[in-house]
Amino acid sequence: MNKTLLKKTPKQWLSVIEKIRNPITRIRTACIVWWDYFAIMRNDSSDLLNPYLEAYSVGTSVRAWKIERALLSFGYSKKIAKTRSKDPNQIRRTYLNYKQ
């Protein structure tokens, strides 16, 4: 984890997330940030991203490069942004095919 990113407050994250124009990309990116930085927090300010979590739909697709670009602009490393931007359903299918 990037120490600079760990220092960002939920309000700071919300501010950069809301700059993403495409609503689907915004939702997916917000969820990734929440999973990476706020899933274990239990305070009121971490609830700021809840509307994005509630709007997330597993079947909704968005191009991985758009999410990767957003994560890079937030300060994620290239390797982590590329990994985190992958569709979780595709990762799961690849894993299940590999196991067979």
C-alpha positions in Angstrom: 0.0 0.0 0.0 1.1 3.5 -0.8 1.8 5.5 2.4 0.6 8.7 0.8 -2.7 7.1 -0.2 -3.1 5.7 3.3 -3.0 9.3 4.6 -5.9 10.5 2.5 -9.2 11.1 4.3 -12.5 9.8 3.0 -13.4 13.4 2.1 -10.2 13.7 0.1 -10.9 10.5 -1.7 -14.5 11.6 -2.4 -13.2 14.8 -3.9 -10.9 13.0 -6.4 -13.5 10.3 -7.2 -16.2 12.8 -8.0 -13.9 14.3 -10.7 -14.3 11.1 -12.8 -16.8 12.0 -15.5 -18.1 8.6 -16.5 -20.6 7.5 -13.8 -19.9 3.7 -14.2 -16.1 4.3 -14.0 -16.7 6.5 -11.0 -18.7 3.8 -9.2 -16.2 1.0 -10.0 -13.2 3.1 -9.0 -14.9 4.3 -5.8 -15.6 0.7 -4.8 -11.9 -0.3 -5.4 -10.7 2.6 -3.3 -13.2 1.6 -0.6 -12.1 -2.0 -0.7 -8.5 -1.0 -0.6 -8.6 1.7 2.0 -11.8 1.8 4.0 -13.3 -1.7 4.2 -11.8 -2.1 7.7 -12.7 1.4 8.9 -15.7 1.8 11.2 -16.2 5.5 11.4 -18.8 7.9 10.1 -16.5 9.5 7.5 -15.9 6.2 5.7 -19.6 6.1 4.9 -19.1 8.9 2.4 -18.4 6.3 -0.3 -21.5 4.2 0.5 -23.7 5.6 -2.3 -21.1 4.3 -4.8 -21.0 0.9 -3.0 -24.8 0.7 -3.2 -24.8 1.7 -6.9 -22.3 -1.1 -7.8 -23.6 -3.8 -10.0 -21.6 -6.9 -10.8 -22.9 -7.2 -14.3 -22.0 -3.6 -15.3 -18.9 -3.5 -17.4 -16.4 -0.7 -17.9 -13.1 -0.8 -19.8 -10.3 -1.7 -17.5 -8.0 1.0 -19.0 -10.4 3.7 -17.8 -10.3 2.4 -14.2 -6.5 1.9 -14.4 -6.1 5.5 -15.6 -8.2 6.8 -12.7 -6.3 4.8 -10.2 -3.0 6.0 -11.6 -4.2 9.6 -11.3 -5.0 8.9 -7.6 -1.4 7.8 -7.0 -1.7 4.0 -7.3 1.4 2.3 -8.7 1.2 1.0 -12.3 1.3 -2.6 -11.2 -1.4 -2.3 -8.6 -3.6 -0.1 -10.8 -3.4 -2.7 -13.6 -4.3 -5.5 -11.3 -7.1 -3.7 -9.5 -8.7 -2.5 -12.7 -9.4 -6.0 -14.0 -13.0 -7.1 -14.0 -13.5 -9.4 -10.9 -15.7 -11.7 -12.9 -13.0 -12.2 -15.5 -10.4 -12.9 -12.8 -12.7 -15.5 -11.3 -13.4 -17.2 -14.7 -9.7 -17.3 -15.4 -9.0 -18.8 -12.0 -11.7 -21.4 -12.4 -10.5 -22.4 -15.9 -7.0 -22.7 -14.6 -8.0 -25.0 -11.8 -9.7 -27.5 -14.2 
